[in-house]
């Protein structure tokens, strides 16, 4: 069975600094990987996804993530954050054809 | 046009009442879901329907009954509401199981 771990529940970062949100998964088969963002009082919005091909995936709002099969990770990065990036970020994994499993979320807080 | 729309967005009701949340998607997707997000932002799948048929029914009290009149609609009916049912309920859809999920804006349910 698949599972996903987001080790950091909260990450405070100064504005214009880089950020990395960590995500590790567990699965014995090939997987799809996703990052979703939830702004305050809103629904979840897809940031980016890895299905196959290049391990470096670029998403919206300047975010990118790298799939590392040997380390079973899919960390999310942004070189310079903005106040508007304050949100909850969810990593998710699915074994092909199976349901999506979400991590517990990481709250990113940008400090002016 | 909103891809996944759910109503109402906010609902405050008393314990013991029965309430429904409606959901519609205009993406032509085959699979629809209901997720529950608690106060700690944990996101948990409740139900999954594929072409009007129930696929996933996680451990959810039978006071919760989903109904799918057609593949574009998945409504959630809750009987005998309890304080612990207070949460945000998200409707979502995807082309197929394990694929990218598109979320509605959420329905904030408060039971008093």
Interface residues (C-beta under 8 A of the other chain):
Chain A: X32 X34 X36 X38 X42 X43 X44 X45 X46 X49 X88 X90 X92 X94 X95 X96 X97 X98 X99 X100 X102 X104 X105 X107
Chain B: X40 X41 X42 X43 X45 X48 X56 X90 X96 X97 X98 X99 X100 X101 X102 X103 X104 X105 X106
